[in-house]
């Protein structure tokens, strides 16, 4: 059984989408754990879209969002320093 070009591209798209979802779960759960819900949601969405385009894009967006979540102080820390 041979794959047509359309089937090949469809299977590659599905595989890249799965990679994007798996990579997107890392910033999602990390952001939820650190109390950064907005960054966690955006990290999941951007990583899935980047993964659908390219697995390398998913890896880059994963690194960027994890860095943003870890580097930026949490909202609870910002509210205590403002008082």
Secondary structure, DSSP 8 states (H G I E B T S, - for coil): ----HHHHHHHHHHHHHHHHHHHHHHHHHHHHHTT-HHHHHHHHHHHHHHHHH-HHHHHHHHHHHHHHHHHS--HHHHHHHH-
